[in-house]
Each structure stands twice: as C-alpha cells, then as structure tokens.
C-alpha cells in the first residue's frame, strides 16, 4: 500500500536550506525548475521566484560573486 504524496508547500519563495538546495541544483545544470520543485516538495513557481531573486541579488549571476583571475 502506498501513501499519497504530501501536498506541496505553498510558500512564495524558498528560504534557508530549501532555497540553497534549489540554487545549487539549478546551478549544476542537471535539473529543471519542475524537477527541483518535485524533489524539494515546493511549487515550481516558488522555485522560479527563488532563482530569479538570487540572480537579482547577484547582478545577474546565479552564484555569489567571485573574483575572476
């Protein structure tokens, strides 16, 4: 007997560990926003908003600013 999947969390953006996980998974280039949402049990629009916010805070880059050599 299988148990039903939990309801997705309706939060508008991801924060803390889920937010960081979404950014890391997206930056890997291996996962879509839908796949990330399914793994983290959040809505896809929340994942998208989180990634957009991260880019906005980092001048268009998804990862924190680093000095280029």
Helices and strands as residue ranges (DSSP letters): H 16-27, H 33-40, H 44-57
